[in-house]
Amino acid sequence: MIHSLPPLDALRAVTSAAVTGSFSATADALNVTHGAISRRITMVEQWAGTRLFERHGRGVRLTFEGELLVAQIEQAFAILEDSRPAKAGRRDIDVVRIGTVQSFARLWIIPHLAQLEGVPADLRIEAEIDDRYMTLSDARIAIRLGRGDWPDVVARRLFSEQLIPYATAAVAAEIDARDAAPDILKFPLIHDALESNWRLWLANENIAYERRPQDRTVPGYDLALMVAAGGHGIALVRAPYGQTFAEKLGLVPAASRSIEHPQAFYAITRPGTLHPAARRLLERIMLLAGRP
């Protein structure tokens, strides 16, 4: 067993492979050879005294011990990055990182960037697309969609959402607002990665929904709205989130009935004291979400 710490590039290879699920993809991402990645990961495994990855299909996935170690490595990287001093001779604006899904960054963070960073700016936001739950620190927060029951974090609900069918004006004109569901089913339904939202909305109309060949699934809420704006079907708007974007695309309500989304967006922080800049950002997020 090797007792000295592995080099940073070996630790980075482990965290990257945990994300990509592939040594080849990790090699491409880090611009090194497949053999170099294998050697670096082997080095960390020898130091840890255990296997970190196992074969899974055509790729790899973390073992239980690997999951534990990667969480600690990511936390250590976060602490190092957040504690990096400002360049000599200048006073840098504090940077706060937000981990979030891509659609929330596009539809909510970017449109509110000026209010969130302050006028004049007293902090800088760096959004990180967070599909694996970014490591939190006193200068890192996250926005997650769920039920708010994540362990070992502080979750603050941002806003409740109503699910409302939206379509182009031409499509909406063919739908009877008094009994919309049968007419809606004449058109393709557009799903935001999951089919559960449409299934819930139609169940409220006493319709048991099963996916049909004409229905579409796209990997992103904003993409679902853009597909609907092209006249390719009907999407569910999660009002108020995304409602302004939908209206800018020319979409209009295709039905008058709405149901409450079973999940919500939460601002997530780690327990304990936050960096003053992260605390300011959190206060601004809550204020803009209508929850001072």
PALUM-423990 format. One record per residue: residue number from 1; x, y negated, z negated of N, C-alpha, C in turn. Coordinates in steps of 0.1 Angstrom, whole numbers, plus 5000, padded with zeros to 4 digits. Example, Ala and Ser with C-alpha at 12.3 -4.5 7.8 and 13.67 -1.06 7.14 Angstrom:
% PALUM-423990
{1 {5132 5057 4922} {5123 5045 4922} {5132 5033 4922}}
{2 {5128 5022 4929} {5137 5011 4929} {5129 5000 4921}}
***
This chain:
% PALUM-423990
{1 {5008 5012 5000} {5000 5000 5000} {5009 4988 5000}}
{2 {5006 4978 5008} {5013 4966 5009} {5008 4956 4999}}
{3 {5017 4950 4991} {5012 4942 4980} {5012 4927 4984}}
{4 {5020 4923 4993} {5020 4908 4997} {5008 4906 5005}}
{5 {5003 4893 5005} {4991 4890 5012} {4993 4891 5027}}
{6 {4983 4895 5034} {4984 4895 5049} {4985 4881 5054}}
{7 {4991 4879 5066} {4991 4866 5072} {4977 4861 5076}}
{8 {4976 4848 5078} {4963 4842 5081} {4957 4848 5094}}
{9 {4966 4850 5104} {4960 4854 5117} {4955 4869 5116}}
{10 {4960 4877 5106} {4954 4890 5104} {4940 4889 5097}}
{11 {4939 4880 5087} {4927 4878 5081} {4916 4872 5090}}
{12 {4921 4863 5099} {4912 4858 5109} {4907 4868 5119}}
{13 {4915 4878 5122} {4911 4889 5131} {4900 4897 5125}}
{14 {4901 4899 5112} {4891 4907 5104} {4877 4899 5105}}
{15 {4877 4886 5101} {4865 4879 5101} {4859 4877 5115}}
{16 {4867 4876 5125} {4862 4874 5139} {4856 4887 5143}}
{17 {4862 4899 5140} {4857 4912 5144} {4844 4915 5137}}
{18 {4842 4909 5125} {4830 4911 5118} {4818 4904 5125}}
{19 {4821 4893 5131} {4811 4885 5139} {4808 4892 5152}}
{20 {4819 4895 5160} {4817 4900 5173} {4813 4914 5174}}
{21 {4817 4922 5164} {4814 4937 5164} {4822 4944 5175}}
{22 {4833 4938 5179} {4841 4944 5190} {4855 4939 5188}}
{23 {4865 4948 5189} {4879 4944 5189} {4882 4937 5202}}
{24 {4877 4942 5213} {4880 4936 5226} {4875 4922 5226}}
{25 {4862 4919 5222} {4857 4906 5221} {4865 4897 5212}}
{26 {4869 4903 5201} {4878 4895 5192} {4891 4891 5198}}
{27 {4897 4900 5206} {4909 4897 5213} {4907 4886 5223}}
{28 {4896 4886 5230} {4893 4875 5239} {4891 4862 5232}}
{29 {4884 4862 5221} {4881 4850 5213} {4893 4844 5208}}
{30 {4903 4852 5203} {4915 4847 5197} {4927 4846 5207}}
{31 {4924 4850 5220} {4934 4849 5231} {4946 4857 5228}}
{32 {4944 4869 5223} {4955 4879 5221} {4951 4892 5227}}
{33 {4960 4902 5227} {4957 4915 5233} {4949 4923 5223}}
{34 {4942 4933 5229} {4935 4943 5220} {4944 4950 5210}}
{35 {4956 4953 5215} {4966 4959 5206} {4969 4951 5194}}
{36 {4971 4938 5197} {4974 4928 5186} {4963 4928 5175}}
{37 {4951 4928 5180} {4940 4928 5170} {4940 4941 5162}}
{38 {4942 4952 5168} {4942 4965 5161} {4953 4965 5150}}
{39 {4965 4959 5154} {4976 4959 5144} {4973 4950 5133}}
{40 {4967 4938 5136} {4964 4929 5125} {4953 4935 5115}}
{41 {4943 4941 5121} {4933 4947 5112} {4939 4958 5104}}
{42 {4947 4967 5110} {4954 4977 5103} {4962 4972 5092}}
{43 {4969 4961 5094} {4977 4954 5083} {4968 4951 5071}}
{44 {4956 4945 5074} {4947 4941 5063} {4942 4953 5056}}
{45 {4939 4964 5064} {4933 4976 5058} {4944 4983 5049}}
{46 {4957 4982 5053} {4967 4988 5045} {4969 4980 5032}}
{47 {4968 4967 5033} {4969 4958 5021} {4957 4961 5012}}
{48 {4945 4962 5018} {4933 4964 5009} {4932 4979 5004}}
{49 {4939 4988 5011} {4938 5002 5006} {4925 5009 5010}}
{50 {4918 5004 5020} {4906 5010 5024} {4903 5007 5039}}
{51 {4894 5015 5045} {4890 5011 5059} {4880 5000 5058}}
{52 {4881 4990 5067} {4872 4979 5068} {4861 4980 5079}}
{53 {4864 4988 5089} {4855 4990 5100} {4853 5004 5103}}
{54 {4841 5007 5109} {4838 5020 5114} {4832 5019 5128}}
{55 {4834 5029 5136} {4829 5029 5150} {4813 5029 5149}}
{56 {4807 5021 5158} {4793 5020 5159} {4789 5018 5173}}
{57 {4783 5028 5180} {4780 5027 5194} {4792 5024 5202}}
{58 {4792 5013 5209} {4804 5009 5217} {4813 4999 5210}}
{59 {4809 4996 5198} {4817 4986 5190} {4821 4991 5177}}
{60 {4822 4981 5167} {4825 4984 5154} {4816 4976 5144}}
{61 {4815 4981 5132} {4808 4974 5122} {4815 4976 5108}}
{62 {4813 4966 5099} {4820 4967 5087} {4815 4978 5078}}
{63 {4824 4984 5071} {4821 4993 5060} {4816 4985 5048}}
{64 {4811 4992 5038} {4806 4985 5026} {4817 4977 5020}}
{65 {4829 4984 5019} {4841 4977 5013} {4845 4965 5022}}
{66 {4843 4967 5036} {4847 4956 5045} {4837 4944 5043}}
{67 {4825 4947 5041} {4815 4936 5038} {4819 4928 5026}}
{68 {4823 4934 5015} {4827 4927 5003} {4840 4919 5006}}
{69 {4850 4925 5013} {4862 4918 5015} {4860 4906 5024}}
{70 {4852 4907 5035} {4850 4896 5044} {4843 4885 5038}}
{71 {4834 4887 5029} {4827 4877 5021} {4838 4869 5013}}
{72 {4847 4875 5007} {4858 4869 4999} {4867 4861 5008}}
{73 {4871 4867 5020} {4880 4860 5029} {4873 4847 5034}}
{74 {4860 4848 5038} {4853 4836 5043} {4852 4825 5033}}
{75 {4850 4829 5020} {4849 4820 5009} {4863 4813 5008}}
{76 {4874 4821 5009} {4887 4815 5007} {4890 4805 5019}}
{77 {4886 4809 5031} {4888 4800 5042} {4880 4787 5040}}
{78 {4868 4788 5035} {4860 4776 5033} {4866 4767 5023}}
{79 {4872 4773 5012} {4878 4764 5002} {4890 4757 5007}}
{80 {4898 4764 5015} {4910 4758 5021} {4906 4747 5031}}
{81 {4896 4749 5039} {4892 4739 5049} {4886 4727 5042}}
{82 {4878 4729 5032} {4871 4718 5025} {4881 4710 5016}}
{83 {4892 4716 5012} {4902 4709 5004} {4913 4702 5011}}
{84 {4913 4703 5025} {4923 4697 5033} {4924 4682 5031}}
{85 {4935 4676 5027} {4935 4662 5024} {4934 4654 5037}}
{86 {4930 4641 5036} {4929 4632 5047} {4943 4629 5052}}
{87 {4945 4625 5064} {4958 4621 5070} {4963 4609 5063}}
{88 {4976 4609 5061} {4983 4599 5053} {4981 4585 5060}}
{89 {4978 4575 5052} {4977 4562 5057} {4963 4558 5062}}
{90 {4953 4567 5061} {4939 4564 5065} {4930 4570 5056}}
{91 {4918 4564 5055} {4907 4569 5046} {4897 4576 5055}}
{92 {4897 4589 5056} {4887 4596 5064} {4873 4596 5058}}
{93 {4863 4596 5066} {4849 4598 5061} {4848 4613 5057}}
{94 {4841 4615 5046} {4839 4628 5042} {4831 4637 5052}}
{95 {4835 4649 5054} {4829 4658 5063} {4820 4668 5056}}
{96 {4808 4670 5060} {4799 4680 5054} {4795 4689 5065}}
{97 {4797 4702 5063} {4793 4712 5073} {4779 4718 5070}}
{98 {4771 4719 5080} {4758 4725 5079} {4757 4738 5088}}
{99 {4754 4749 5082} {4752 4761 5089} {4737 4762 5093}}
{100 {4734 4764 5105} {4720 4765 5109} {4719 4772 5122}}
{101 {4706 4776 5126} {4704 4782 5139} {4705 4771 5150}}
{102 {4707 4775 5162} {4710 4765 5173} {4698 4756 5175}}
{103 {4686 4762 5175} {4674 4754 5178} {4671 4743 5167}}
{104 {4674 4746 5155} {4672 4736 5144} {4682 4725 5146}}
{105 {4695 4728 5150} {4705 4718 5152} {4700 4708 5164}}
{106 {4695 4714 5174} {4690 4706 5186} {4678 4698 5183}}
{107 {4668 4704 5176} {4655 4698 5175} {4653 4689 5162}}
{108 {4662 4691 5153} {4660 4683 5140} {4672 4676 5136}}
{109 {4684 4683 5135} {4696 4676 5130} {4700 4665 5140}}
{110 {4702 4668 5152} {4707 4659 5162} {4698 4646 5163}}
{111 {4684 4648 5164} {4676 4636 5165} {4676 4627 5152}}
{112 {4680 4633 5141} {4681 4626 5128} {4695 4623 5124}}
{113 {4704 4624 5133} {4718 4623 5130} {4722 4610 5123}}
{114 {4717 4599 5129} {4720 4586 5123} {4715 4584 5109}}
{115 {4703 4588 5106} {4698 4587 5093} {4705 4596 5083}}
{116 {4709 4608 5088} {4716 4618 5079} {4730 4613 5076}}
{117 {4737 4607 5086} {4751 4603 5083} {4752 4590 5077}}
{118 {4741 4582 5077} {4741 4569 5070} {4744 4558 5080}}
{119 {4738 4546 5077} {4740 4534 5085} {4745 4523 5076}}
{120 {4758 4519 5077} {4769 4525 5085} {4772 4539 5079}}
{121 {4778 4547 5088} {4781 4561 5084} {4790 4562 5072}}
{122 {4786 4569 5062} {4794 4572 5051} {4797 4587 5049}}
{123 {4794 4595 5059} {4798 4609 5060} {4796 4613 5074}}
{124 {4802 4624 5077} {4802 4630 5090} {4797 4645 5089}}
{125 {4787 4648 5098} {4781 4661 5098} {4787 4669 5109}}
{126 {4791 4682 5106} {4796 4691 5116} {4786 4703 5115}}
{127 {4778 4705 5125} {4769 4717 5125} {4776 4729 5130}}
{128 {4774 4740 5123} {4780 4753 5127} {4768 4763 5129}}
{129 {4768 4769 5141} {4757 4778 5144} {4759 4790 5135}}
{130 {4749 4793 5127} {4750 4801 5116} {4740 4813 5117}}
{131 {4745 4824 5124} {4736 4836 5126} {4740 4846 5115}}
{132 {4751 4844 5108} {4755 4854 5097} {4754 4848 5083}}
{133 {4748 4837 5081} {4747 4830 5068} {4762 4825 5065}}
{134 {4765 4813 5069} {4778 4807 5067} {4781 4807 5052}}
{135 {4794 4809 5049} {4798 4808 5035} {4796 4794 5030}}
{136 {4790 4793 5018} {4787 4780 5012} {4799 4776 5003}}
{137 {4800 4763 5001} {4810 4757 4992} {4804 4744 4987}}
{138 {4812 4736 4979} {4806 4724 4974} {4805 4713 4985}}
{139 {4811 4716 4997} {4810 4707 5009} {4803 4714 5021}}
{140 {4797 4725 5018} {4790 4732 5029} {4776 4736 5024}}
{141 {4766 4732 5033} {4752 4736 5030} {4747 4744 5042}}
{142 {4735 4749 5041} {4729 4756 5052} {4714 4753 5053}}
{143 {4709 4755 5065} {4694 4755 5067} {4690 4768 5072}}
{144 {4681 4775 5065} {4677 4788 5068} {4662 4789 5069}}
{145 {4658 4798 5078} {4643 4801 5079} {4641 4814 5072}}
{146 {4631 4814 5063} {4628 4826 5055} {4617 4823 5044}}
{147 {4618 4831 5034} {4608 4829 5023} {4614 4823 5011}}
{148 {4627 4819 5011} {4633 4812 5000} {4638 4821 4989}}
{149 {4639 4834 4992} {4642 4843 4981} {4656 4849 4982}}
{150 {4666 4842 4988} {4679 4847 4990} {4686 4847 4976}}
{151 {4694 4857 4974} {4701 4858 4961} {4713 4848 4960}}
{152 {4716 4844 4947} {4728 4836 4944} {4729 4823 4951}}
{153 {4718 4817 4955} {4718 4804 4961} {4707 4795 4955}}
{154 {4707 4782 4958} {4696 4773 4954} {4689 4770 4967}}
{155 {4676 4773 4968} {4669 4771 4980} {4658 4760 4978}}
{156 {4658 4750 4986} {4649 4739 4986} {4640 4738 4998}}
{157 {4627 4740 4997} {4618 4741 5009} {4618 4727 5015}}
{158 {4619 4727 5029} {4618 4715 5036} {4604 4711 5040}}
{159 {4597 4719 5048} {4584 4716 5052} {4576 4728 5055}}
{160 {4563 4728 5054} {4555 4739 5058} {4552 4737 5073}}
{161 {4549 4748 5080} {4547 4747 5094} {4533 4754 5098}}
{162 {4527 4748 5108} {4515 4753 5114} {4518 4758 5128}}
{163 {4513 4770 5131} {4515 4776 5144} {4503 4772 5153}}
{164 {4506 4765 5164} {4496 4760 5173} {4500 4764 5187}}
{165 {4491 4770 5195} {4495 4773 5209} {4496 4760 5217}}
{166 {4506 4759 5225} {4509 4747 5234} {4512 4753 5248}}
{167 {4507 4745 5258} {4510 4748 5272} {4510 4735 5280}}
{168 {4512 4736 5293} {4511 4725 5302} {4496 4720 5302}}
{169 {4494 4708 5306} {4481 4703 5307} {4472 4711 5317}}
{170 {4479 4716 5328} {4472 4724 5338} {4467 4737 5332}}
{171 {4476 4744 5324} {4472 4756 5318} {4461 4754 5307}}
{172 {4463 4744 5299} {4454 4741 5288} {4440 4738 5294}}
{173 {4439 4732 5306} {4426 4729 5312} {4418 4741 5315}}
{174 {4424 4753 5316} {4417 4765 5319} {4413 4773 5307}}
{175 {4415 4767 5295} {4412 4774 5282} {4400 4767 5275}}
{176 {4391 4775 5271} {4379 4770 5264} {4383 4768 5250}}
{177 {4383 4755 5246} {4388 4751 5232} {4379 4758 5221}}
{178 {4367 4760 5224} {4358 4766 5214} {4360 4781 5211}}
{179 {4366 4788 5221} {4369 4802 5219} {4381 4805 5228}}
{180 {4393 4800 5223} {4405 4799 5231} {4412 4813 5233}}
{181 {4411 4822 5223} {4419 4834 5223} {4417 4842 5236}}
{182 {4405 4845 5241} {4404 4853 5253} {4410 4846 5265}}
{183 {4408 4833 5266} {4414 4826 5277} {4430 4826 5276}}
{184 {4435 4824 5264} {4449 4824 5262} {4455 4837 5267}}
{185 {4449 4848 5264} {4454 4861 5268} {4454 4863 5283}}
{186 {4448 4854 5291} {4449 4855 5306} {4463 4851 5311}}
{187 {4471 4844 5302} {4484 4839 5305} {4495 4847 5298}}
{188 {4507 4846 5303} {4518 4852 5296} {4520 4845 5282}}
{189 {4523 4853 5272} {4527 4847 5259} {4542 4847 5258}}
{190 {4547 4835 5253} {4561 4833 5252} {4565 4835 5238}}
{191 {4575 4844 5235} {4579 4847 5222} {4593 4840 5219}}
{192 {4594 4836 5207} {4607 4830 5202} {4614 4842 5195}}
{193 {4620 4851 5202} {4628 4862 5197} {4619 4873 5191}}
{194 {4610 4869 5183} {4601 4879 5176} {4587 4877 5181}}
{195 {4579 4888 5180} {4565 4888 5184} {4556 4886 5173}}
{196 {4561 4885 5161} {4552 4884 5149} {4544 4872 5148}}
{197 {4549 4860 5153} {4541 4848 5152} {4528 4849 5161}}
{198 {4529 4853 5173} {4518 4855 5181} {4508 4866 5176}}
{199 {4514 4876 5170} {4506 4887 5164} {4497 4881 5153}}
{200 {4504 4873 5145} {4496 4867 5133} {4485 4857 5138}}
{201 {4489 4849 5148} {4479 4839 5153} {4467 4847 5159}}
{202 {4469 4857 5167} {4458 4864 5173} {4450 4873 5163}}
{203 {4457 4878 5153} {4450 4885 5142} {4440 4876 5135}}
{204 {4444 4863 5134} {4434 4854 5128} {4422 4852 5137}}
{205 {4423 4855 5150} {4412 4855 5159} {4406 4869 5161}}
{206 {4409 4878 5152} {4404 4892 5152} {4408 4899 5165}}
{207 {4420 4897 5170} {4425 4904 5181} {4438 4911 5177}}
{208 {4439 4924 5179} {4451 4931 5176} {4460 4931 5189}}
{209 {4471 4924 5187} {4480 4921 5199} {4490 4932 5200}}
{210 {4492 4937 5213} {4503 4945 5216} {4510 4939 5228}}
{211 {4523 4939 5228} {4531 4932 5239} {4527 4938 5252}}
{212 {4526 4929 5262} {4522 4932 5276} {4534 4930 5285}}
{213 {4534 4936 5297} {4545 4934 5306} {4547 4919 5311}}
{214 {4537 4912 5311} {4538 4898 5316} {4543 4888 5305}}
{215 {4543 4893 5293} {4548 4884 5282} {4563 4883 5282}}
{216 {4568 4872 5277} {4583 4869 5277} {4588 4867 5263}}
{217 {4601 4871 5262} {4608 4868 5250} {4621 4861 5253}}
{218 {4624 4850 5247} {4636 4842 5249} {4644 4840 5236}}
{219 {4657 4839 5236} {4665 4839 5224} {4666 4825 5218}}
{220 {4655 4819 5215} {4655 4805 5209} {4642 4798 5210}}
{221 {4638 4792 5199} {4626 4784 5198} {4625 4773 5208}}
{222 {4636 4765 5210} {4636 4755 5219} {4634 4760 5234}}
{223 {4641 4772 5236} {4640 4778 5250} {4625 4782 5253}}
{224 {4618 4787 5242} {4605 4791 5244} {4596 4780 5249}}
{225 {4598 4768 5243} {4591 4756 5246} {4594 4752 5260}}
{226 {4607 4753 5264} {4611 4749 5278} {4605 4758 5288}}
{227 {4604 4771 5285} {4597 4780 5295} {4583 4777 5296}}
{228 {4576 4774 5285} {4562 4770 5286} {4560 4757 5294}}
{229 {4570 4748 5292} {4569 4735 5300} {4570 4737 5315}}
{230 {4576 4748 5319} {4578 4752 5333} {4565 4758 5339}}
{231 {4555 4759 5330} {4542 4765 5335} {4542 4780 5335}}
{232 {4551 4787 5327} {4553 4801 5328} {4545 4808 5317}}
{233 {4537 4801 5309} {4529 4808 5299} {4526 4798 5287}}
{234 {4523 4804 5276} {4519 4796 5264} {4528 4800 5252}}
{235 {4533 4790 5246} {4542 4792 5234} {4535 4786 5222}}
{236 {4540 4791 5210} {4535 4786 5197} {4544 4775 5192}}
{237 {4539 4763 5190} {4547 4753 5184} {4546 4754 5169}}
{238 {4557 4753 5162} {4557 4753 5148} {4557 4739 5143}}
{239 {4545 4733 5142} {4544 4719 5138} {4546 4718 5123}}
{240 {4553 4707 5119} {4558 4696 5127} {4571 4698 5133}}
{241 {4578 4709 5130} {4591 4712 5136} {4590 4715 5150}}
{242 {4596 4708 5159} {4596 4710 5173} {4584 4704 5180}}
{243 {4574 4697 5173} {4563 4692 5179} {4566 4680 5188}}
{244 {4575 4671 5183} {4579 4660 5191} {4586 4664 5204}}
{245 {4595 4675 5203} {4602 4680 5215} {4592 4686 5225}}
{246 {4582 4693 5220} {4572 4699 5228} {4564 4688 5236}}
{247 {4560 4677 5229} {4553 4667 5236} {4561 4659 5246}}
{248 {4574 4658 5243} {4583 4652 5253} {4584 4660 5266}}
{249 {4583 4673 5264} {4583 4682 5276} {4570 4682 5283}}
{250 {4560 4675 5278} {4547 4674 5285} {4537 4685 5281}}
{251 {4540 4692 5270} {4531 4703 5265} {4520 4697 5257}}
{252 {4509 4703 5257} {4497 4698 5249} {4491 4710 5242}}
{253 {4483 4708 5231} {4477 4719 5225} {4467 4727 5234}}
{254 {4468 4740 5234} {4459 4749 5242} {4448 4754 5234}}
{255 {4448 4752 5221} {4437 4756 5212} {4437 4747 5200}}
{256 {4425 4746 5194} {4424 4737 5182} {4427 4744 5169}}
{257 {4427 4757 5169} {4430 4764 5156} {4445 4766 5154}}
{258 {4449 4765 5141} {4463 4768 5138} {4463 4777 5125}}
{259 {4474 4783 5123} {4476 4791 5111} {4489 4787 5105}}
{260 {4491 4789 5092} {4503 4786 5085} {4514 4796 5088}}
{261 {4526 4791 5092} {4537 4800 5094} {4541 4807 5080}}
{262 {4543 4820 5080} {4546 4827 5068} {4559 4824 5062}}
{263 {4568 4818 5070} {4581 4814 5066} {4583 4799 5067}}
{264 {4594 4794 5061} {4597 4780 5062} {4612 4778 5062}}
{265 {4616 4766 5066} {4630 4762 5065} {4633 4757 5051}}
{266 {4645 4761 5047} {4650 4758 5034} {4664 4752 5035}}
{267 {4667 4742 5027} {4680 4737 5025} {4687 4746 5014}}
{268 {4698 4752 5018} {4705 4762 5009} {4718 4756 5004}}
{269 {4720 4756 4991} {4733 4753 4985} {4737 4764 4976}}
{270 {4750 4764 4972} {4754 4773 4962} {4751 4767 4948}}
{271 {4750 4775 4938} {4747 4770 4925} {4759 4761 4920}}
{272 {4756 4752 4912} {4767 4744 4906} {4768 4730 4912}}
{273 {4779 4723 4910} {4781 4709 4914} {4784 4709 4929}}
{274 {4778 4699 4936} {4781 4697 4950} {4791 4685 4951}}
{275 {4798 4685 4962} {4806 4673 4966} {4796 4661 4967}}
{276 {4800 4649 4963} {4791 4638 4964} {4786 4635 4978}}
{277 {4794 4638 4988} {4789 4636 5002} {4779 4647 5005}}
{278 {4781 4659 5001} {4770 4669 5003} {4758 4666 4996}}
{279 {4759 4661 4984} {4747 4657 4976} {4739 4646 4983}}
{280 {4747 4636 4989} {4740 4625 4996} {4732 4631 5008}}
{281 {4739 4640 5015} {4733 4646 5027} {4720 4654 5023}}
{282 {4721 4661 5013} {4710 4669 5008} {4698 4660 5005}}
{283 {4701 4649 4998} {4690 4640 4994} {4684 4634 5007}}
{284 {4692 4631 5017} {4686 4625 5030} {4678 4636 5037}}
{285 {4683 4648 5037} {4675 4659 5044} {4661 4660 5037}}
{286 {4661 4660 5024} {4648 4662 5017} {4639 4650 5019}}
{287 {4645 4638 5020} {4637 4626 5022} {4630 4626 5036}}
{288 {4638 4630 5046} {4633 4630 5060} {4623 4641 5061}}
{289 {4624 4652 5054} {4614 4663 5054} {4602 4660 5046}}
{290 {4602 4648 5040} {4590 4644 5032} {4589 4650 5018}}
{291 {4601 4654 5013} {4602 4660 5000} {4613 4653 4992}}
{292 {4610 4640 4988} {4621 4633 4980} {4623 4639 4967}}
***
